[in-house]
Structure formats: C-alpha cells, structure tokens
Amino acid sequence: AHETSDRLYVAGSARKHRLSNTAHVDVQLIDSSGTVLAEGQNDISPTHTPPGGGKRFTDSYVVSFPLSKARQAAKIRVIYHGNAHRERNS
C-alpha cells in the first residue's frame, strides 16, 4: 500500500497459472473494532511483458481509497476470489 496526496493505493499480484478469467480481489479497510469502513474490488489483470520479452508469471491488481477514509483504518484486508461472486436471488 502507498499514499499519494489524496488517495491510498493497495496493489499486489497473483501467480498467473492459478488464475481463472474471473479472478479478482476484494480489498477492505477495517477499523480497530473490526468494522469494515470501505471496500473496493478489482479484477486481476495481466501485467506488462517483462523487459527483454519472455513470459509473464504474475498478474496484478490495484484498488484505491480516499486518504481521509484510509486514515481511519487500523488494517487492510485483501481477499482473493478465484471466480466471480454469485448473485443472490431476492
């Protein structure tokens, strides 16, 4: 995670051979009592080809939050999902 003047960015990567086409992450900002303050979702996308060519071995994600909200959090939770969330029927 890193900050800019107005946002907190949470970025990471996952090993490519383990990913499905619907793989994504949910990123949560959590306060000291365990309450989720904010949540964002991002698909895991292919990274650029390594310098000099060759195969990619990781794919990446990035989720951002307003810095004002992020400063209220005690921790960040990243949850990997290999498939899309199932939609609930009402």
N, C-alpha and C positions, 0 to 999 in steps of 0.2 A: 504494500500500500504506500502511496505517496500523495502529498498535498501540493496543490497549486495555490494561488491567491484566493480562490473561491470554491474549490472542489477537492474532495478526497477521491482518488482513483485506486481501485483494487484490481490488480491484474495478476494473471498466472497462466499456467499452461498444463496440458494433459498429454500423455503419451498417445500418439496417433493410432497405433494398432489396436487400441482398446476402445475407440470411439465409434458410435453409431452416427447416422446422419442427423439425428435429433438430440444429440448430446448437448447439454447446457449446464450452467451453474446458476444457483440462487445465492446471492450474497446478502447477508443480513447485518445490520448494525444493532448491537444489543447493549442495553444499559446494565448497570451493576446488579439490578434485581432480576435480570434475565428476560426483561421485556424487549421485544423486537421494536426498535424505533423506526426503522426504514428497511425496505427490501428492494433489490433490483435483480434482474435476470438478464443473462446474455448467452447466446449460442457460442459454442466453442468453434472458432473459425481457423482456417489454415493460416499458418504464419508464412512469411516470405521464404523463398528458397534460400538456403544458406549461401554465403559468399563463395564463389567458385563453383556453384552448382551443387548437385547431389540431391539426396532425398531429404524430405522433412521428417523429423521424428517426433515433433510436438505440434500441437495446435494451441491457440491462445484465446483468452477471454479478457474483457475489461468491463467493469461496472463503476459508475461514478455517483457520488452523493454530494449535496451541498455541504460545504465545510461547516456551516452553522449547525446542521443536524449531526454530522460526523463527530463533532467535538463533544456531544452529549453521550457518545457511546463508550462503553468500557471494553468491548471486544468486537471483533468481526468474525462472522461465521460464513464459510464457503461450503455449499452443499452441491456435490456433483450428482447429476441425473443422467443416466445413460440413454434415456428415452424421454419423450415429451410427457408433460403432466397429463393425467387422464382428466377429461372434463366430467364434471358432476352433472347428473340429470336432476332437475328440480321436480 
